[in-house]
Amino acid sequence: MAITLAAAKRAKEEARRKAGNYATTRKNSTNRDHQYYRWRRPTEHEPADPTNADHESRRQTRLAPADYEGLTKPFYECGCGECTDTVDPLAADTAAFRDVLMAADVCPNPRPVTVEKAREIYLAYQHASWQSTERTSELERTQSRTGRMLGAERHILSEMDDPTLLFLSLRLSPIEENDGRRRWIPPATLADRLGDAWQNVRSVLNYQLREYDSEYATITAMTTSAATPHRHAAVYVDDPDDEVGIEVAESAVESHVNNCKGAHPEYHPVNPGERDAGEVFHDIPKAEDVSDDTLTDVFHARGTQPFTLPSVPLYYMANQQPHWALKNVYDGASDVHNDSIEVDGAAIAWALPWRQYSSSKNFADRAVQE
């Protein structure tokens, strides 16, 4: 039986009261307080991104190498020099968007657009989808996914007797040396490197956790300092004797560093009190400061059950989804605007063919499926 939104809000307040204040209550994990502060107030600069980045040069970088196939259709432009202006994704007569012929359809040599143009395309197409009754915008998909993610965690934690949570942050540098010059790497190349390395990380986790029941969820987010793809993973393990230790996280992070070009060890510390790339929580922290907007997303996705507070890591992951940038752009009070780095990242996320969210088969919201 569905509950009302008002009842859901009362359930959220009750869950917060029972959880207590995890910002001040000490638990077994020695770096809890420091990491909770980091999750609530993320730093402006990511470890793998360059300091004093040349954003003009970054935005002139093309999304992908010239021969790359698989970008979302609007993110190609004419590369032969012979096509008419009508095939450009931002041509004036493309109000129908996907229903018209574009460079990807007719140009004999289409080429990926720059990050700067990708941002313009993203904003135009997503705004049209947001206003349309026949399309679903990426922001709407993100809102629905957030509700399902939090619902899935509720189900997984209720099924485990004594869960342990591993949290991973896997990064890579967006800059490389080429003929003695530093250059920005196309975002599609970065995403492919990140995705290929994740397959090795999964193999390591499967081996390390072979004697346990476990599930996982991942988000590919974009940094706010250079719109660089990076991956966060939450791994839930049924671990009644608290046997799963930091060495499991260390092995997973080491696999990423060894198998992902540009993923240097200095970007991936696994030490308490630092910006950790791998963490283990035997007492899973709850995010007591959940916004009413998130509650609404959960309610619309799965309004059949009371609200329970999500874990801090998963709530952090949910808020790292790239297309929240659209909500901030549409909100006149936000400091995120059309030419913000966050919008660059969201445009890249929509353009590339990889999945921004993935999970194990059983990390699912049973309330939505039924």
C-alpha positions as CSV (number, residue, x, y, z in Angstrom):
1,M,0.0,0.0,0.0
2,A,1.4,3.4,-1.0
3,I,2.2,5.9,1.7
4,T,1.7,9.7,1.4
5,L,4.6,12.1,0.9
6,A,3.8,13.6,4.3
7,A,4.0,10.1,5.9
8,A,7.3,9.6,4.1
9,K,8.7,12.8,5.6
10,R,7.6,11.7,9.1
11,A,9.4,8.3,8.5
12,K,12.5,10.2,7.4
13,E,12.5,12.2,10.6
14,E,12.1,9.0,12.7
15,A,14.9,7.3,10.8
16,R,17.2,10.4,11.5
17,R,16.3,10.3,15.2
18,K,17.1,6.6,15.5
19,A,20.4,6.9,13.6
20,G,21.8,9.7,15.8
21,N,24.4,12.2,14.7
22,Y,27.1,10.4,12.8
23,A,29.0,13.6,12.3
24,T,29.9,13.6,16.0
25,T,29.4,10.0,17.2
26,R,32.6,8.0,17.1
27,K,32.5,4.5,15.6
28,N,35.0,1.7,15.1
29,S,36.5,3.2,11.9
30,T,39.3,5.5,12.8
31,N,38.8,7.9,9.9
32,R,35.0,8.2,10.2
33,D,34.9,11.8,11.4
34,H,37.4,13.1,8.8
35,Q,35.7,11.2,6.0
36,Y,32.2,12.3,6.9
37,Y,33.4,15.9,6.7
38,R,34.9,15.2,3.3
39,W,31.7,13.7,2.0
40,R,29.6,16.5,3.2
41,R,31.9,19.2,2.0
42,P,34.0,17.8,-0.9
43,T,37.1,19.7,-1.8
44,E,37.2,21.8,-5.0
45,H,40.3,20.1,-6.4
46,E,40.5,16.4,-7.2
47,P,43.9,14.6,-6.6
48,A,44.4,13.5,-10.2
49,D,43.4,16.8,-11.9
50,P,46.2,19.4,-12.7
51,T,46.4,22.5,-10.6
52,N,46.0,25.8,-12.4
53,A,44.3,24.0,-15.3
54,D,44.1,25.7,-18.7
55,H,40.4,25.4,-19.2
56,E,40.4,27.1,-22.5
57,S,42.6,24.4,-23.9
58,R,40.6,21.7,-22.2
59,R,37.4,22.9,-23.7
60,Q,39.0,22.9,-27.2
61,T,39.8,19.2,-26.8
62,R,37.6,16.9,-28.9
63,L,35.4,14.4,-27.1
64,A,37.1,11.5,-28.7
65,P,39.7,10.6,-31.3
66,A,38.8,11.2,-34.9
67,D,38.0,7.5,-35.7
68,Y,36.0,7.0,-32.5
69,E,32.5,5.4,-33.0
70,G,29.7,5.3,-30.5
71,L,29.1,8.8,-29.3
72,T,25.5,10.0,-28.9
73,K,24.5,11.2,-32.4
74,P,24.3,14.9,-31.8
75,F,28.0,15.0,-30.7
76,Y,29.4,14.7,-34.3
77,E,29.8,17.5,-36.7
78,C,30.9,17.7,-40.4
79,G,34.5,16.7,-40.9
80,C,34.7,16.7,-44.6
81,G,34.0,20.4,-45.1
82,E,31.4,19.8,-47.8
83,C,28.2,19.3,-45.8
84,T,25.5,22.0,-45.5
85,D,25.0,23.8,-42.3
86,T,21.7,21.9,-41.8
87,V,23.6,18.8,-40.6
88,D,25.1,20.7,-37.7
89,P,23.6,19.6,-34.3
90,L,22.9,23.2,-33.4
91,A,21.5,24.2,-36.7
92,A,18.4,26.5,-36.4
93,D,16.0,24.1,-38.0
94,T,16.8,21.1,-35.8
95,A,14.0,21.8,-33.3
96,A,12.9,18.2,-33.8
97,F,16.4,17.1,-32.7
98,R,16.7,13.3,-33.2
99,D,14.2,13.3,-36.1
100,V,16.5,15.1,-38.5
101,L,19.6,14.1,-40.4
102,M,22.8,15.1,-38.8
103,A,26.5,14.9,-39.6
104,A,26.6,11.4,-38.0
105,D,24.0,10.3,-40.6
106,V,25.2,11.9,-43.8
107,C,28.8,13.2,-43.5
108,P,31.4,10.8,-45.1
109,N,33.9,11.9,-42.4
110,P,32.1,13.0,-39.2
111,R,34.2,14.1,-36.3
112,P,33.6,14.4,-32.6
113,V,32.8,17.9,-31.4
114,T,34.9,19.8,-28.8
115,V,34.0,19.8,-25.1
116,E,32.9,23.4,-25.5
117,K,30.5,22.7,-28.3
118,A,29.4,19.5,-26.5
119,R,28.2,21.7,-23.6
120,E,26.1,23.9,-25.9
121,I,24.6,20.8,-27.5
122,Y,23.8,19.2,-24.2
123,L,22.1,22.3,-22.8
124,A,20.0,22.8,-25.9
125,Y,18.9,19.2,-26.2
126,Q,18.3,18.5,-22.5
127,H,16.3,21.7,-22.1
128,A,14.0,20.6,-25.0
129,S,13.6,17.2,-23.4
130,W,12.9,18.7,-20.0
131,Q,10.1,20.8,-21.5
132,S,8.7,17.9,-23.7
133,T,6.0,15.6,-22.7
134,E,7.3,13.0,-25.1
135,R,10.9,12.8,-24.0
136,T,12.6,12.0,-20.7
137,S,15.5,14.3,-19.8
138,E,18.7,13.0,-18.2
139,L,17.8,15.0,-15.0
140,E,14.5,13.1,-14.8
141,R,16.4,9.8,-15.2
142,T,18.8,10.8,-12.5
143,Q,16.0,11.6,-10.1
144,S,14.4,8.2,-10.7
145,R,17.7,6.4,-10.4
146,T,18.4,8.0,-7.1
147,G,15.2,6.7,-5.6
148,R,16.0,3.2,-6.9
149,M,19.6,3.3,-5.7
150,L,18.5,4.2,-2.1
151,G,15.7,1.6,-2.3
152,A,18.2,-1.1,-3.4
153,E,20.5,-0.4,-0.6
154,R,17.6,-0.6,1.9
155,H,16.8,-4.1,0.5
156,I,20.4,-5.3,0.5
157,L,21.1,-4.2,4.1
158,S,17.9,-5.8,5.3
159,E,18.9,-9.1,3.7
160,M,22.4,-9.2,5.4
161,D,22.9,-10.2,9.0
162,D,25.9,-8.0,9.6
163,P,27.0,-6.0,6.6
164,T,30.4,-4.4,6.0
165,L,30.7,-1.6,3.4
166,L,33.8,-1.1,1.2
167,F,34.0,2.3,-0.6
168,L,36.4,2.8,-3.5
169,S,37.3,6.0,-5.4
170,L,39.2,5.2,-8.6
171,R,40.8,8.1,-10.5
172,L,43.1,8.9,-13.5
173,S,44.9,11.9,-14.8
174,P,43.4,13.8,-17.8
175,I,46.8,15.0,-18.9
176,E,49.6,13.2,-20.6
177,E,53.0,13.9,-22.2
178,N,53.2,13.7,-25.9
179,D,56.4,14.6,-27.8
180,G,57.5,16.6,-24.8
181,R,54.3,18.6,-24.6
182,R,51.5,18.2,-22.0
183,R,48.1,17.7,-23.6
184,W,44.5,17.0,-22.5
185,I,43.3,13.4,-23.2
186,P,40.0,13.1,-25.0
187,P,37.3,12.2,-22.5
188,A,36.3,9.1,-24.4
189,T,39.8,7.7,-24.1
190,L,39.7,8.4,-20.3
191,A,36.3,6.7,-20.0
192,D,37.5,3.6,-21.9
193,R,40.6,3.3,-19.7
194,L,38.5,3.6,-16.6
195,G,36.0,1.0,-17.8
196,D,38.6,-1.5,-18.8
197,A,40.4,-1.2,-15.5
198,W,37.2,-1.7,-13.6
199,Q,36.9,-5.2,-15.1
200,N,40.1,-6.1,-13.4
201,V,39.0,-4.5,-10.1
202,R,35.8,-6.6,-10.2
203,S,37.9,-9.8,-10.7
204,V,40.0,-8.9,-7.7
205,L,37.0,-8.2,-5.5
206,N,35.3,-11.4,-6.7
207,Y,38.3,-13.4,-5.7
208,Q,38.9,-11.6,-2.3
209,L,35.2,-12.0,-1.4
210,R,34.6,-15.4,-2.8
211,E,33.6,-16.8,0.6
212,Y,31.1,-14.1,1.3
213,D,27.8,-12.9,-0.1
214,S,28.4,-9.5,-1.6
215,E,26.7,-6.9,-3.9
216,Y,28.0,-3.7,-5.4
217,A,26.9,-0.4,-7.1
218,T,29.1,2.1,-9.0
219,I,28.8,5.6,-10.3
220,T,31.0,7.2,-13.0
221,A,31.2,10.8,-11.9
222,M,33.0,13.8,-13.3
223,T,35.4,16.0,-11.3
224,T,34.4,19.6,-10.6
225,S,37.9,20.8,-11.3
226,A,38.4,19.5,-14.8
227,A,35.4,17.3,-15.8
228,T,37.5,14.2,-15.6
229,P,35.7,10.8,-15.4
230,H,36.3,8.8,-12.2
231,R,34.5,5.9,-10.6
232,H,33.1,5.4,-7.1
233,A,32.0,1.9,-5.9
234,A,30.1,0.8,-2.9
235,V,30.5,-2.9,-2.1
236,Y,28.3,-4.6,0.5
237,V,29.5,-7.7,2.2
238,D,27.7,-10.0,4.6
239,D,30.5,-10.1,7.2
240,P,29.2,-11.2,10.6
241,D,32.6,-11.6,12.1
242,D,34.0,-8.3,10.7
243,E,36.7,-10.3,8.9
244,V,36.8,-8.1,5.7
245,G,39.6,-5.6,6.3
246,I,41.4,-2.8,4.6
247,E,43.6,-5.2,2.7
248,V,40.6,-6.0,0.4
249,A,40.2,-2.3,-0.5
250,E,44.0,-2.1,-0.9
251,S,44.0,-5.0,-3.4
252,A,41.2,-3.4,-5.4
253,V,42.9,0.0,-5.6
254,E,46.2,-1.6,-6.5
255,S,44.5,-3.4,-9.4
256,H,43.1,-0.1,-10.7
257,V,46.5,1.6,-10.4
258,N,48.3,-1.3,-12.2
259,N,45.8,-1.6,-15.0
260,C,44.7,1.9,-15.7
261,K,47.0,4.2,-17.6
262,G,47.3,7.5,-15.8
263,A,46.1,6.1,-12.4
264,H,49.2,6.9,-10.4
265,P,49.7,5.6,-6.8
266,E,49.9,9.2,-5.3
267,Y,46.3,9.7,-6.4
268,H,45.1,6.7,-4.5
269,P,46.1,6.7,-0.8
270,V,44.6,4.0,1.4
271,N,45.5,5.5,4.8
272,P,43.2,6.7,7.6
273,G,43.0,10.5,7.8
274,E,43.7,11.1,4.1
275,R,41.5,11.4,1.0
276,D,41.2,7.7,0.9
277,A,40.8,5.7,-2.4
278,G,39.7,2.7,-0.4
279,E,37.8,2.5,2.9
280,V,36.1,-0.2,5.0
281,F,33.2,0.4,7.3
282,H,32.1,-2.3,9.8
283,D,29.6,0.2,11.3
284,I,28.0,1.7,8.2
285,P,27.5,5.5,8.7
286,K,24.1,7.0,8.0
287,A,23.5,10.3,6.2
288,E,21.3,12.2,8.6
289,D,21.2,15.3,6.5
290,V,19.2,13.9,3.6
291,S,17.4,16.7,1.6
292,D,13.7,16.8,1.1
293,D,14.4,16.7,-2.7
294,T,16.0,13.3,-2.3
295,L,13.1,12.1,-0.2
296,T,10.8,13.2,-3.0
297,D,12.9,11.3,-5.6
298,V,12.7,8.2,-3.4
299,F,9.0,8.6,-2.9
300,H,8.2,8.9,-6.6
301,A,10.4,5.9,-7.4
302,R,9.2,3.6,-4.6
303,G,6.3,5.2,-2.7
304,T,5.3,1.9,-1.1
305,Q,7.6,1.8,2.0
306,P,8.8,4.1,4.8
307,F,12.0,6.0,4.4
308,T,15.2,4.8,5.9
309,L,18.4,6.8,6.0
310,P,20.9,5.8,3.3
311,S,24.5,5.2,4.0
312,V,26.9,8.1,3.7
313,P,28.9,6.6,0.9
314,L,25.9,5.7,-1.3
315,Y,24.2,9.1,-0.7
316,Y,27.5,10.7,-1.7
317,M,27.6,8.6,-4.8
318,A,24.0,9.5,-5.7
319,N,24.8,13.2,-5.4
320,Q,27.8,12.7,-7.6
321,Q,25.7,11.8,-10.7
322,P,26.7,14.2,-13.5
323,H,23.2,15.3,-14.6
324,W,22.4,17.0,-11.3
325,A,24.2,19.9,-13.0
326,L,21.0,20.5,-14.9
327,K,19.0,21.0,-11.8
328,N,21.5,23.5,-10.6
329,V,21.5,25.4,-13.9
330,Y,17.7,25.5,-13.8
331,D,17.8,26.8,-10.2
332,G,18.4,30.5,-10.4
333,A,19.9,30.6,-6.9
334,S,22.7,28.1,-7.7
335,D,26.3,29.1,-8.5
336,V,26.3,26.4,-11.3
337,H,25.6,28.1,-14.6
338,N,25.7,27.3,-18.3
339,D,29.5,27.5,-18.6
340,S,30.4,25.8,-15.4
341,I,32.8,22.8,-15.3
342,E,29.9,20.7,-13.9
343,V,28.0,21.2,-17.1
344,D,31.1,20.2,-19.2
345,G,31.1,17.0,-17.2
346,A,27.4,16.3,-17.7
347,A,27.7,16.9,-21.4
348,I,30.6,14.4,-21.6
349,A,28.6,11.9,-19.6
350,W,25.7,12.1,-22.0
351,A,27.9,12.0,-25.1
352,L,29.8,8.9,-24.3
353,P,28.5,5.4,-24.7
354,W,29.4,3.9,-21.3
355,R,27.0,3.4,-18.5
356,Q,27.2,6.0,-15.7
357,Y,25.6,3.6,-13.2
358,S,26.1,-0.1,-12.9
359,S,25.5,-2.7,-10.2
360,S,25.5,-6.3,-9.4
361,K,22.4,-8.3,-10.4
362,N,20.8,-8.4,-7.0
363,F,21.5,-4.7,-6.1
364,A,17.9,-3.9,-7.0
365,D,14.9,-2.2,-5.5
366,R,12.5,-5.0,-4.9
367,A,9.7,-2.5,-4.1
368,V,9.9,-1.1,-7.6
369,Q,10.2,-4.5,-9.3
370,E,7.1,-5.9,-7.7
